[in-house]
Amino acid sequence: MTSWGVAHMLHPVSYAELIRTRREAAGLSMRELAERAHVAPSTVSRIEAEKVSPSAETIDRLLLACGLERKAAPADIPSIASLRNAWNTAAARPDWTRIRALLDRLDLHPEYRSPATLVEPAPCESPVMDNLLAGIAETIADLGGYRRPRWTGRIEPLDQEWSMPGTPRMLEARRESTPPRLASRNITVDQESLWRHPARIA
């Protein structure tokens, strides 16, 4: 599988966001991308406007033109949506090990960060998990300079703060280091608990 195979794992509508985010991250206009990929400017415009379902060959050309090089890729491309069942009901908390493992893979493969956020997760068992995944996706987008995925806007923030148990001092320290997009959703979790190398994800 080549790296454009990421696209084949997405909902068709996500092709538009995938191309748009990769184009913007590369600092290209639609016309510039079209010229690099040897396609008509109207093709890029129609794909980003979700007016056409592009072929694999066209996706390949456009992603390569954005600088996403061909290379061997694992069959299970990282995706935020794959974490929808990472809620430990008995402990009433997320499965931090699974979340960190996925974020570690995105740290090692930055070309997958934007695609990893595009597929909307099915509703989770807990609104906390819904907001945690949305906040993580928005944080990845913000730090990478990508457009935030549309699905996160449909997740209503929690009515009250959620955090793992801790002393008042611990909670205050977490609040100070919680990424803004998570804090806006009333999720309190320090960035270092999610990203092992926070300075490298910017």
Backbone as numpy.savetxt, mean C-alpha at the origin, in Angstrom:
# Nx Ny Nz CAx CAy CAz Cx Cy Cz
7.56 -15.46 -13.32 6.72 -14.26 -13.32 7.59 -13.02 -13.32
7.32 -12.06 -14.17 8.04 -10.79 -14.16 7.36 -9.85 -13.18
8.03 -8.74 -12.86 7.50 -7.86 -11.82 6.17 -7.23 -12.20
5.85 -7.13 -13.51 4.54 -6.59 -13.85 3.45 -7.57 -13.45
3.83 -8.80 -13.08 2.84 -9.78 -12.64 2.08 -9.32 -11.42
2.61 -8.33 -10.72 1.86 -7.72 -9.61 0.48 -7.32 -10.10
0.43 -6.73 -11.28 -0.83 -6.20 -11.79 -1.86 -7.30 -11.97
-1.42 -8.50 -12.29 -2.37 -9.57 -12.56 -3.03 -10.07 -11.29
-2.54 -9.63 -10.14 -3.13 -10.04 -8.87 -4.08 -8.98 -8.35
-4.28 -7.90 -9.10 -5.10 -6.79 -8.65 -6.49 -6.85 -9.26
-7.45 -6.20 -8.58 -8.76 -5.98 -9.17 -8.55 -5.11 -10.40
-9.29 -5.34 -11.50 -9.07 -4.58 -12.73 -9.01 -3.07 -12.54
-9.86 -2.53 -11.66 -9.86 -1.08 -11.46 -8.53 -0.59 -10.92
-7.79 -1.48 -10.24 -6.53 -1.08 -9.64 -5.43 -0.83 -10.66
-5.61 -1.30 -11.90 -4.62 -1.01 -12.93 -4.42 0.49 -13.05
-5.50 1.24 -12.99 -5.42 2.69 -13.14 -4.54 3.29 -12.05
-4.77 2.89 -10.81 -3.99 3.43 -9.71 -2.55 2.95 -9.77
-2.34 1.71 -10.18 -0.98 1.18 -10.29 -0.17 2.01 -11.28
-0.71 2.23 -12.46 0.01 3.01 -13.48 0.19 4.44 -13.03
-0.88 5.04 -12.47 -0.80 6.44 -12.04 0.26 6.64 -10.96
0.25 5.77 -9.94 1.20 5.94 -8.84 2.63 5.71 -9.30
2.84 4.72 -10.18 4.19 4.48 -10.68 4.66 5.64 -11.56
3.75 6.18 -12.38 4.10 7.31 -13.25 4.47 8.53 -12.41
3.63 8.83 -11.41 3.89 10.00 -10.57 5.17 9.84 -9.77
5.42 8.61 -9.28 6.65 8.37 -8.51 7.88 8.56 -9.39
7.74 8.28 -10.69 8.84 8.46 -11.64 8.94 9.90 -12.14
7.98 10.76 -11.75 8.01 12.15 -12.16 7.71 12.37 -13.63
6.86 11.49 -14.20 6.54 11.56 -15.61 5.14 12.09 -15.85
4.97 12.86 -16.92 3.63 13.24 -17.36 3.06 12.07 -18.14
1.76 12.11 -18.44 1.16 11.05 -19.24 1.82 10.96 -20.61
2.08 12.11 -21.20 2.70 12.12 -22.53 4.11 11.55 -22.49
4.88 11.92 -21.47 6.24 11.41 -21.35 6.25 9.89 -21.16
5.31 9.39 -20.34 5.23 7.95 -20.15 4.86 7.26 -21.45
3.91 7.82 -22.17 3.48 7.24 -23.44 4.65 7.16 -24.42
5.46 8.23 -24.46 6.60 8.24 -25.37 7.62 7.16 -25.00
7.88 7.02 -23.71 8.84 6.01 -23.26 8.35 4.59 -23.56
7.04 4.39 -23.39 6.47 3.05 -23.55 6.08 2.75 -25.00
6.20 3.75 -25.86 5.84 3.60 -27.27 4.36 3.22 -27.43
3.52 3.96 -26.70 2.08 3.81 -26.84 1.49 5.20 -27.05
0.24 5.26 -27.48 -0.41 6.55 -27.70 -0.71 7.22 -26.36
-0.55 8.56 -26.27 -0.90 9.26 -25.03 -2.33 8.97 -24.59
-3.23 8.79 -25.54 -4.63 8.50 -25.19 -4.75 7.17 -24.48
-3.83 6.25 -24.74 -3.86 4.95 -24.07 -3.61 5.12 -22.59
-2.60 5.90 -22.25 -2.29 6.15 -20.84 -3.46 6.86 -20.17
-4.01 7.86 -20.85 -5.12 8.63 -20.31 -6.33 7.73 -20.04
-6.65 6.87 -20.98 -7.83 6.00 -20.84 -7.62 4.96 -19.74
-6.41 4.45 -19.59 -6.13 3.49 -18.53 -6.29 4.15 -17.17
-5.70 5.34 -17.01 -5.77 6.02 -15.72 -7.18 6.49 -15.40
-7.99 6.70 -16.42 -9.39 7.12 -16.22 -10.31 5.91 -16.06
-9.72 4.71 -16.06 -10.47 3.47 -15.88 -11.49 3.25 -17.00
-11.14 3.68 -18.22 -12.05 3.53 -19.34 -11.69 2.34 -20.23
-10.59 1.66 -19.88 -10.16 0.52 -20.67 -9.42 -0.47 -19.77
-9.52 -1.74 -20.09 -8.79 -2.78 -19.36 -7.56 -3.13 -20.19
-6.38 -2.71 -19.76 -5.18 -2.90 -20.57 -4.73 -4.35 -20.65
-4.05 -4.67 -21.73 -3.48 -6.01 -21.89 -2.24 -6.14 -21.02
-1.81 -7.39 -20.82 -0.58 -7.64 -20.06 0.61 -6.98 -20.72
0.65 -7.00 -22.05 1.75 -6.39 -22.78 1.81 -4.89 -22.53
0.65 -4.24 -22.52 0.62 -2.79 -22.29 1.06 -2.47 -20.87
0.56 -3.24 -19.89 0.98 -3.03 -18.50 2.48 -3.20 -18.38
3.00 -4.23 -19.02 4.44 -4.49 -19.01 5.21 -3.29 -19.53
4.80 -2.77 -20.68 5.48 -1.62 -21.29 5.45 -0.41 -20.37
4.29 -0.13 -19.81 4.15 1.08 -18.99 4.95 0.99 -17.70
4.92 -0.17 -17.06 5.68 -0.32 -15.81 7.18 -0.27 -16.08
7.61 -0.90 -17.16 9.03 -0.83 -17.50 9.44 0.61 -17.80
8.57 1.35 -18.45 8.86 2.75 -18.76 8.92 3.60 -17.50
8.25 3.17 -16.45 8.29 3.89 -15.17 9.53 3.51 -14.35
10.29 2.55 -14.85 11.51 2.15 -14.13 11.35 0.91 -13.30
10.21 0.21 -13.42 10.02 -1.04 -12.69 10.60 -2.16 -13.55
11.82 -2.54 -13.25 12.55 -3.46 -14.10 12.03 -4.88 -13.98
12.22 -5.64 -15.07 11.89 -7.06 -15.04 12.86 -7.76 -14.10
12.33 -8.60 -13.27 13.17 -9.45 -12.44 12.31 -10.52 -11.81
12.93 -11.54 -11.34 12.17 -12.64 -10.73 11.42 -12.10 -9.54
10.17 -12.50 -9.40 9.34 -12.04 -8.29 8.67 -13.23 -7.62
8.51 -13.20 -6.31 7.85 -14.31 -5.64 6.41 -14.42 -6.08
5.88 -15.64 -6.03 4.50 -15.86 -6.47 3.53 -15.13 -5.57
3.86 -15.03 -4.30 2.96 -14.36 -3.36 3.43 -12.93 -3.12
3.13 -12.05 -4.06 3.50 -10.65 -3.94 2.88 -10.07 -2.67
3.63 -9.31 -1.87 3.07 -8.73 -0.64 1.85 -7.87 -0.94
0.84 -7.98 -0.10 -0.37 -7.17 -0.27 -0.97 -6.89 1.10
-1.32 -5.64 1.33 -1.98 -5.27 2.58 -3.26 -6.09 2.76
-3.97 -6.36 1.65 -5.23 -7.10 1.72 -5.05 -8.50 2.30
-3.84 -9.06 2.19 -3.61 -10.41 2.71 -3.64 -10.46 4.23
-3.63 -9.28 4.87 -3.62 -9.21 6.33 -5.01 -9.06 6.93
-6.06 -9.16 6.11 -7.41 -8.93 6.62 -7.78 -9.89 7.74
-7.19 -11.09 7.77 -7.51 -12.05 8.83 -6.41 -12.12 9.88
-5.59 -11.09 9.95 -4.49 -11.06 10.92 -4.93 -10.42 12.24
-6.15 -10.73 12.64 -6.67 -10.24 13.92 -6.82 -11.43 14.85
-6.16 -11.39 16.00 -6.24 -12.45 16.99 -7.44 -12.18 17.89
-8.54 -12.86 17.59 -9.79 -12.61 18.32 -9.65 -12.91 19.80
-8.99 -14.01 20.14 -8.86 -14.41 21.54 -8.09 -13.37 22.35
-7.05 -12.82 21.75 -6.23 -11.82 22.45 -6.70 -10.40 22.19
-7.66 -10.23 21.27 -8.18 -8.91 20.90 -7.06 -7.97 20.48
-6.22 -8.46 19.61 -5.11 -7.64 19.10 -4.68 -8.15 17.74
-3.97 -7.32 16.98 -3.46 -7.76 15.67 -2.37 -8.81 15.83
-2.16 -9.57 14.79 -1.03 -10.50 14.73 0.18 -9.69 14.26
0.90 -9.13 15.20 2.00 -8.23 14.87 3.08 -8.93 14.06
3.28 -10.22 14.29 4.31 -10.95 13.55 4.02 -10.96 12.06
2.78 -11.23 11.67 2.42 -11.23 10.26 2.53 -9.84 9.64
2.10 -8.84 10.39 2.16 -7.47 9.87 3.60 -7.04 9.64
4.45 -7.31 10.64 5.86 -6.92 10.51 6.54 -7.68 9.39
6.18 -8.95 9.22 6.80 -9.75 8.15 6.49 -9.15 6.78
5.23 -8.73 6.59 4.87 -8.13 5.31 5.60 -6.80 5.10
5.63 -5.98 6.14 6.30 -4.69 6.01 7.80 -4.84 5.81
8.39 -5.90 6.40 9.80 -6.17 6.17 10.05 -6.49 4.69
9.14 -7.25 4.09 9.30 -7.60 2.67 9.18 -6.36 1.79
8.28 -5.46 2.16 8.15 -4.22 1.39 9.38 -3.34 1.58
10.00 -3.43 2.74 11.24 -2.69 2.99 12.34 -3.19 2.06
12.37 -4.51 1.84 13.39 -5.11 0.99 13.07 -4.96 -0.50
11.78 -4.81 -0.83 11.34 -4.70 -2.22 10.51 -3.43 -2.39
11.15 -2.26 -2.41 10.40 -1.00 -2.49 9.53 -0.88 -3.74
9.85 -1.62 -4.81 9.04 -1.54 -6.02 7.64 -2.13 -5.82
7.44 -2.87 -4.72 6.14 -3.46 -4.44 5.30 -2.64 -3.47
5.87 -1.55 -2.93 5.13 -0.80 -1.91 3.81 -0.25 -2.42
3.86 0.44 -3.55 2.63 1.01 -4.09 1.63 -0.07 -4.49
2.02 -1.08 -5.28 1.07 -2.15 -5.62 0.48 -2.85 -4.40
1.26 -2.95 -3.33 0.80 -3.66 -2.14 -0.39 -2.98 -1.47
-0.57 -1.69 -1.74 -1.65 -0.94 -1.08 -2.94 -0.87 -1.89
-2.91 -1.31 -3.14 -4.01 -0.99 -4.06 -5.25 -1.85 -3.90
-5.09 -3.12 -3.52 -6.26 -3.99 -3.41 -6.97 -3.74 -2.08
-8.26 -3.50 -2.14 -9.03 -3.23 -0.92 -9.25 -4.52 -0.15
-8.87 -4.56 1.15 -9.12 -5.76 1.95 -10.61 -5.95 2.19
-11.04 -7.20 2.28 -12.42 -7.46 2.70 -12.55 -7.00 4.15
-13.77 -6.69 4.61 -13.93 -6.24 6.00 -13.30 -7.22 6.98
-12.62 -6.69 7.97 -11.95 -7.52 8.97 -12.91 -7.84 10.13
-12.44 -8.68 11.03 -13.25 -9.05 12.18 -13.41 -7.90 13.16
-12.52 -6.95 13.09 -12.53 -5.83 14.03 -12.33 -4.51 13.29
-13.07 -3.46 13.66 -12.83 -2.14 13.07 -11.43 -1.62 13.38
-10.83 -2.12 14.45 -9.45 -1.74 14.76 -8.54 -2.20 13.63
-8.74 -3.45 13.20 -7.91 -4.00 12.13 -8.17 -3.28 10.82
-9.44 -2.96 10.54 -9.77 -2.20 9.33 -8.97 -0.89 9.30
-8.97 -0.19 10.42 -8.28 1.10 10.48 -6.77 0.95 10.50
-6.28 -0.12 11.13 -4.84 -0.34 11.13 -4.33 -0.56 9.71
-5.03 -1.40 8.94 -4.61 -1.65 7.56 -4.72 -0.40 6.70
-5.81 0.35 6.88 -5.96 1.59 6.11 -4.86 2.58 6.47
-4.56 2.71 7.76 -3.51 3.63 8.19 -2.14 3.23 7.69
-1.86 1.93 7.68 -0.58 1.44 7.15 -0.48 1.75 5.66
-1.56 1.47 4.92 -1.56 1.74 3.47 -1.34 3.23 3.20
-2.01 4.09 3.96 -1.86 5.53 3.77 -0.45 5.99 4.13
0.12 5.40 5.18 1.48 5.76 5.58 2.48 5.37 4.51
2.33 4.18 3.94 3.21 3.74 2.86 3.11 4.71 1.69
1.88 5.09 1.35 1.67 6.01 0.23 2.32 7.36 0.51
2.10 7.90 1.71 2.65 9.21 2.05 4.18 9.20 2.03
4.76 8.18 2.63 6.22 8.12 2.71 6.86 7.88 1.34
6.14 7.19 0.47 6.68 6.92 -0.86 6.33 7.97 -1.89
5.51 8.95 -1.49 5.10 9.98 -2.44 4.06 9.51 -3.43
3.30 8.45 -3.05 2.26 7.93 -3.93 0.91 8.53 -3.55
-0.04 8.44 -4.46 -1.41 8.83 -4.14 -1.99 7.78 -3.21
-2.71 8.22 -2.18 -3.31 7.25 -1.25 -4.37 6.43 -1.97
-4.44 5.14 -1.68 -5.45 4.30 -2.34 -6.86 4.76 -1.97
-7.77 4.68 -2.91 -9.13 5.19 -2.69 -9.87 4.45 -1.59
-9.63 3.16 -1.46 -10.42 2.38 -0.51 -10.24 2.83 0.93
-9.09 3.41 1.27 -8.88 3.81 2.66 -9.84 4.92 3.08
-10.29 5.72 2.12 -11.24 6.80 2.44 -12.61 6.29 2.84
-12.87 5.02 2.57 -14.17 4.45 2.94 -14.17 3.83 4.34
-13.02 3.82 4.99 -12.90 3.26 6.34 -13.10 4.38 7.36
-14.18 4.29 8.12 -14.46 5.31 9.14 -13.49 5.19 10.32
-12.86 6.29 10.75 -11.95 6.23 11.89 -12.65 5.74 13.15
-11.89 5.18 14.07 -12.44 4.71 15.33 -12.97 5.88 16.15
-14.00 5.61 16.95 -14.59 6.66 17.78 -13.70 7.03 18.96
-12.88 6.07 19.40 -12.00 6.34 20.53 -10.64 5.69 20.30
-9.66 6.13 21.03 -8.30 5.65 20.85 -8.17 4.17 21.16
-7.39 3.49 20.31 -7.06 2.09 20.58 -5.55 1.96 20.67
-5.09 1.25 21.69 -3.67 0.97 21.85 -3.53 -0.32 22.64
-2.39 -0.95 22.52 -2.09 -2.10 23.37 -1.94 -1.60 24.80
-2.22 -2.47 25.79 -2.11 -2.05 27.19 -0.70 -1.57 27.52
-0.62 -0.66 28.47 0.68 -0.14 28.90 0.50 0.91 29.97
1.57 1.31 30.57 1.53 2.36 31.59 1.25 3.70 30.91
0.80 4.70 31.67 0.58 6.03 31.08 1.82 6.56 30.35
2.99 6.31 30.91 4.21 6.78 30.26 4.44 6.06 28.94
4.18 4.77 28.91 4.34 3.99 27.68 3.36 4.48 26.61
2.11 4.72 27.01 1.11 5.19 26.06 1.47 6.54 25.48
1.99 7.42 26.33 2.37 8.75 25.85 3.53 8.65 24.86
4.48 7.76 25.14 5.62 7.58 24.23 5.13 7.04 22.89
4.16 6.13 22.93 3.61 5.60 21.68 2.92 6.68 20.87
2.16 7.53 21.56 1.43 8.60 20.86 2.41 9.51 20.13
3.54 9.80 20.76 4.51 10.71 20.16 5.16 10.13 18.91
5.23 8.79 18.81 5.90 8.18 17.66 4.93 7.48 16.70
3.62 7.65 16.93 2.64 7.05 16.03 2.61 7.82 14.70
2.69 7.12 13.56 2.58 7.82 12.28 1.28 8.61 12.19
1.29 9.80 11.62 0.11 10.67 11.57 -1.15 10.02 11.01
-1.00 9.21 9.96 -2.19 8.59 9.35 -2.83 7.58 10.29
-2.05 6.92 11.12 -2.61 6.00 12.11 -3.24 6.79 13.25
-2.55 7.86 13.67 -3.09 8.69 14.75 -4.43 9.29 14.36
-4.58 9.68 13.09 -5.85 10.28 12.64 -6.99 9.26 12.68
-6.64 8.00 12.76 -7.65 6.94 12.84 -7.82 6.42 14.26
-7.22 7.13 15.21 -7.27 6.77 16.63 -6.60 5.43 16.92
-5.60 5.10 16.11 -4.76 3.93 16.36 -3.44 4.44 16.93
-3.07 3.97 18.11 -1.82 4.37 18.72 -0.86 3.20 18.70
0.16 3.32 17.86 1.21 2.30 17.77 2.46 2.98 17.23
3.57 2.84 17.93 4.78 3.53 17.50 5.31 2.94 16.19
5.86 3.82 15.38 6.32 3.42 14.05 7.36 2.31 14.12
8.23 2.35 15.13 9.30 1.36 15.22 8.77 -0.04 15.49
7.55 -0.16 16.01 6.97 -1.48 16.24 6.48 -2.11 14.95
6.25 -1.30 13.92 5.77 -1.80 12.64 6.91 -1.93 11.63
7.73 -0.89 11.54 8.83 -0.89 10.58 10.15 -1.01 11.32
10.88 -2.06 11.02 12.15 -2.29 11.70 13.19 -1.24 11.32
13.05 -0.70 10.10 14.00 0.31 9.63 13.22 1.51 9.14
12.58 2.28 10.04 11.70 3.37 9.61 12.39 4.40 8.74
13.67 4.62 8.91 14.36 5.63 8.10 14.49 5.18 6.65
14.39 3.88 6.38 14.59 3.37 5.03 13.31 3.33 4.21
12.14 3.57 4.84 10.90 3.49 4.08 10.50 4.81 3.48
11.22 5.87 3.82 10.88 7.20 3.28 11.25 7.28 1.81
